[in-house]
Amino acid sequence: MSENAKIEAKRVFIGAGCNRVVNNVSWGASGLVSFGAQNAVAIFCPKTAQIRTTLPGHKASVNCTHWLPSSKFAFKAKNWDRHYLLSGDSDGIIILWELSTLNNNPQWRHVLQLPLSHKKGVTCITAYMVSETDAMFASASSDGVVNVWDVSFPSLSTEECKVLCLESICADSKAIVTLSLAELPQNPGRFALAFGGLDNKIKLYCGERTGKFTSVCELKGHTDWIRSLDFSLPLNSTEESANSIMLVSSSQDKVIRIWKLVLVGDVGSWRREITLASYIEGPVFVSGTFTYQISVESVLIGHEDWVYSVEWQPPVIDSIDGRLINHQPLSILSASMDKTMMIWRPEKKTGVWVNVVCVGELSHCALGFYGGHWSPNGLSILAHGYGGSFHLWRNVSSSKEAENWQMQKVPSGHFAAVTDITWARTGEYLLSVSHDQTTRVFSSWKNNEGNEVEDEHWHELARPQVHGHDINCVAMVQGKGNHRFVSGAEEKVVRVFEAPLSFLKTLNHTGTGGEGSFPEDLQGDVQVLGANMSALGLSQKPIYLHSSSEPLERNGGGEGLETFETVPEAAPAELKEPPIEDQLAFHTLWPESHKLYGHGNELFSLCSDHKGNLVASSCKAQSPSMAEIWLWEVGTWKAVGRLQSHSLTVTHLEFSYDDTLLLSVSRDRHFSVFSIQRTDNGEVCHKLMAKVEAHKRIIWACSWNPFGHQFATSSRDKTVKIWSIENNTRIKQVLALPQFGSSVTAVAWTGLDRKEKSGCVAVGMESGLIELWNIKIRETEEGTTATADLALRLEPFMCHVSAVNRLAWRPIDKYESNQSLLRLTSCGDDNCVRVFDFKF
C-alpha cells in the first residue's frame, strides 16, 4: 500500500430516532421526509426506509423542520431540480438548506442561517409557496413571538437565496405552538396567518405580501391548548369553494374543529346589508377591499386523547370535462396521543364529516403519536411517536371506493444518546445500547434482487432489551455456542442475555448469517422461543418452546380499562422480513439468563475476551475500592477476580488479542495493564503489570493493535498516544498523533497487513468528526518505533454532530495478507448509529 493511497469512504447505514417533539417531521414535495435527531436534521426516503443523510449545523436540539415546497405544494413542484428545507432549534436558530437533484445526484448544501430573531426555542414553521422562486414563511417561538419572512430562490445556480424578515409579531406572552399561512380567496397578495398556543383561542392576522400583519379576530370554541392548525387551498371545482378556504384546528380537548373562511362581498356592498344576525354566523373582518366571515363548519369527535396534529390532504389532479385541474380533496388526517391516526371526510349524501379510516391501535400501554403527515400523492400517511419511532401506512387498494391501509417499513433508531456499540462475533449484526433504555440489533437485510453491495439495506432486526434504566455499556460474549451479550445500566447489576430461537431463525433470512452464524443443528438445544417484559421493565422472563401457545389471560380476564394497563403478552416468531415498530417493541426481546452482583455503583464499562472465557466490568467510582475491575467467568458467571489499580471511574476496558493482557483507562488519567493467566487447574491469576499516568486529562478510550502488544489511548486533552509493551515488562510511548481539534472520545485499531505490521486507527471526537490514521509499527533490537500519517478525514456531512461515544471495526476472521475493504461502526450523542465502508 502506498504511503498516501486514496481511501474511498462510503456511508452504508444511519440509524436514528426522531426527537420527541411536535412539528418535528415534514414530508416534502421531493418525496423525502425530514426530522430532527438530536442536533442533526435527518433525511429519509420512505421508498427504501433508509436514512439518506444527516445535516450538521445546529448546536441545540432540532425542534421543527419544514420543506419548501412541502407535500401540500407538490402540485406546483413537478420536476423541480432544487428543493429547500428550513430547520429550527431550541436556541432559536433557523437554518435554510438546499437539495439539488441535478443528474439524479442529490447534493445537500447549507445555504444560510437566518438572522437571529427568536430569543427562545423555535416551536413551528409554516410556509406558502407563492411561485417557483418565491415563498413566504412564518416561524414561532416559545416566547410568543411570530416572525413572517420572505424568501426568494435563485433561478440560476450562480445566484444565492435572499431572505427578508417582513414582520415580527409579539402575539402572546406564552408560547405559540402552531401556525398556518394562506392566501385569502380572490385576493391575490393578501395573506391570512392563524396561530394558536396555550390560551385556547385561535388568533387570526391578515397582512400583505410585504408584511403589515394586523389582528382581525379570535376564534373561540376549544377548551384546552391549541395544538395544530392547517388551512386548505382554494382549489375546489365549484365557484362557491373558490370564494372560501377551510381552517382545521385540533386541541388538547380531544376535539377537531373545521372553520370556513368565506368571501362575503366587497366592503361597500356588505356594509349596506349589515344586521346583527349576520354576526351570529361568526366574526367578520375586512382585508383590502373585501369582507370575509369565519364560521364553524363542523366539530369532529373521535379521538380519546390530545389531538397533536391535523393536516389537509395535498391537492390531487382531477379530470373535469376533459381538463386536468388541481383539486383540494375534502380529507383531513389527524394524529393523537391515543396512538391512532384518523382520516375524516364528509359523507357524499349528507355532507356530515365522518371518520372513514383509523390506523394504529387504541392502547394505554404505550404513549401515542406526536404528529401525522400525508405523502405528496395522498396514498401514504406517516406518524411519529413517543418512542422516537415512525409508523407508515400505505393505501394498497386499487379501487377508489375500498381503502386498504397496510403498514410499511420505516427507518428506526435510538431517541437518546447511544452510549456503546459492538459487533456480533463474526460481524453479521450490530448491537447498540442507549440512554433511551433499549438495546437494539441492526443488520443488513438481503433484497429480493440479490445481495449485491448496492442493494444492501439495513434495518433494526430486534430489540433484545427494553429496560427501566439508562444503559451505559454492552459487550458481546465471544467464543462458540449461542449468541450472548452482557449489558450494564444505571444500576449495580450486570445482566446476561441469550439469543432466543425466534432470533436465530430470523438471522437466517437476513442474508448475513454466513458461517459464523449459530448452526442449525445446535439450534435444537435452544429451548427458549423469546421473552416477556416484566411490568416494571427490569427483568425479561423466558417463553419456552413447549409452553402453551395460547397467550395468558392476565387480570383474570377482567374487563374495562384495567386490561389496558398490563404489558401485552409477547408473541415471538421467526421473521421473514424486517420487523415494524409494534413487533420490535414487544416481540423481539431476549431472555435474561443471569444477573451478576458485586459492583457498588452504576455500571460504566464492559468487555469480553476473544476466546469467550472472561468478561470484565467496571462501575462509576470516586474511590479506589469502587474503581475495582471485576472479572466474571463465562458459563458459571462467578466472580473470579477483583483488579485494583485506579482511583476513579474506569472508562474503558479491552483485552489484548491473545487474551493475556487486560488494558484499562480511567478518569484518574492513568492506564493500567494487567496480565491474565490461567493455572493448570483452570483458576484465573491476575497481576498488575504497569500503571502509567498517560494524559493530562481524563482518558476516554483505548484500543489494542491486532498484530501485537501495542495500544492506543485517547483523552480529553485532544491527543491520541501509541504505547508499546517491551519484553513483556516495560511500557514506553512510541508515538503521539498531532493534537486534534477537540476532545478525543473514541479510538479503534484494526489491522491492515500482518507482514508490514500496518494498521488503521479510527479516531472519534467530541465534535462528532471522525478521522482515520495509518499506523506502521517497526520492532527492532533497539525497541519499537511507530510512524503515522493521516489517511482520511471524513467530511462533516458523513459524521456525527455530537460526541462520538464508541468506534468499532467489524471483526475479520482471518487476517489476510492485505485488507482492502474494512467496515467501521460508530455511535454518538446525536442518537445515531452509523456504518461506513472504507476501501483501501
Secondary structure as UniProt FT lines:
FT   TURN            3..4
FT   STRAND          8..15
FT   TURN            22..23
FT   STRAND          26..28
FT   TURN            29..30
FT   STRAND          33..37
FT   TURN            38..39
FT   STRAND          40..45
FT   TURN            46..49
FT   STRAND          50..55
FT   STRAND          62..68
FT   HELIX           71..76
FT   TURN            78..79
FT   STRAND          82..89
FT   TURN            90..91
FT   STRAND          94..100
FT   HELIX           102..104
FT   STRAND          107..113
FT   STRAND          122..131
FT   TURN            132..133
FT   STRAND          134..141
FT   TURN            142..143
FT   STRAND          145..152
FT   TURN            157..158
FT   STRAND          162..170
FT   STRAND          176..183
FT   TURN            185..186
FT   TURN            188..189
FT   STRAND          190..197
FT   TURN            198..199
FT   STRAND          202..208
FT   TURN            209..210
FT   STRAND          211..219
FT   STRAND          226..231
FT   HELIX           239..242
FT   STRAND          244..251
FT   TURN            252..253
FT   STRAND          255..266
FT   HELIX           267..272
FT   HELIX           277..279
FT   STRAND          284..287
FT   TURN            288..289
FT   STRAND          290..301
FT   STRAND          307..312
FT   STRAND          316..320
FT   TURN            321..322
FT   STRAND          323..327
FT   STRAND          332..336
FT   TURN            337..338
FT   STRAND          340..346
FT   TURN            348..350
FT   STRAND          353..360
FT   STRAND          369..374
FT   TURN            376..377
FT   STRAND          380..385
FT   TURN            386..387
FT   STRAND          390..395
FT   STRAND          405..408
FT   STRAND          418..423
FT   TURN            425..426
FT   STRAND          430..434
FT   TURN            435..436
FT   STRAND          438..445
FT   TURN            448..449
FT   HELIX           453..455
FT   STRAND          457..466
FT   STRAND          471..477
FT   STRAND          484..489
FT   STRAND          494..498
FT   HELIX           501..507
FT   TURN            508..511
FT   TURN            514..516
FT   HELIX           520..523
FT   TURN            524..525
FT   STRAND          528..533
FT   TURN            535..536
FT   STRAND          540..544
FT   TURN            545..546
FT   HELIX           554..557
FT   HELIX           561..565
FT   HELIX           581..587
FT   STRAND          592..596
FT   STRAND          603..608
FT   TURN            610..611
FT   STRAND          614..619
FT   TURN            624..627
FT   STRAND          629..633
FT   TURN            634..636
FT   STRAND          639..643
FT   STRAND          650..655
FT   TURN            657..658
FT   STRAND          661..666
FT   TURN            667..668
FT   STRAND          670..678
FT   TURN            680..681
FT   STRAND          684..693
FT   STRAND          699..704
FT   TURN            706..707
FT   STRAND          710..715
FT   TURN            716..717
FT   STRAND          720..726
FT   TURN            727..729
FT   STRAND          730..736
FT   STRAND          744..753
FT   TURN            754..757
FT   STRAND          758..765
FT   TURN            766..767
FT   STRAND          770..780
FT   TURN            781..782
FT   STRAND          783..793
FT   HELIX           796..798
FT   STRAND          804..809
FT   STRAND          821..828
FT   TURN            829..830
FT   STRAND          833..839
//
